[in-house]
């Protein structure tokens, strides 16, 4: 276990295995161990790669600011770049899931020279929960003093997932309420980085994955039959597809 200072925010990360580096970025209300450890990703990847998985700000063992501004703009993308700089990694493979895939999309658009190949899991067109109207009930659910008062079913699921992982609810509310740096489709027009989009066929939390795969040149799409947003990360087909995809990545 290790940590570093990302412009005043302590970021915790796991660093396992050896070889070419892979950066893993987890989903909202999760943490590195939950998204990548218990789903078997460390076991899948560490025999072949150096695996570096951060706890995003507001999550896990990293600092958890309650100020919305701490999560705005490209702050969470910058944490990934600063982690790479801290470890002296010039280029890496990158995989993000859900919120982590949205962060990875931003990195692909703005810092493509730092990545050899990118996997975007649990995300579709629109880049996750980007509509302020869709985020508002989730923020309210996270801040409610009693989850029994939450009537919006989708928002209540977010609250229950956050509580199950023993998260700081105020930090998560600030995270999801923040104004992230928008990604214009034109930012992918000249993309030269190989991309793999992976989504479960029963995932109802994301936008259209086909549209996302079309939007990004050089993107492939893998749909996991019968998987939803929560159980897709442990899918064996997902693991094997990523190994094959990263093996073929340009140096």
Buried (B, 14 or more C-beta within 10 A) or exposed (E): EEBBEBEEBBBBBBBBBEEBBBBBBBBBBBBBBBBBBEBBBBEBBBEBBBBBBBBBBBBBBBBBBBEBEBBBBBBBBBBBBBBBEBBEBEEBBBBBBBBBBBBBBBBBBBBBEBBBBBBBBBBBBBBBBEEEEBBBBBBBBBBBEEBEEBEBEBBBBBBBBBEEBEBBBBBBBBBBBBEBBEBEEEBBEEBEBBBBBBBBEEBEBBBEBBEBBEBBEBBBBBBBEEBBBBBBBEBEBBBEBBBEBBEEBEE
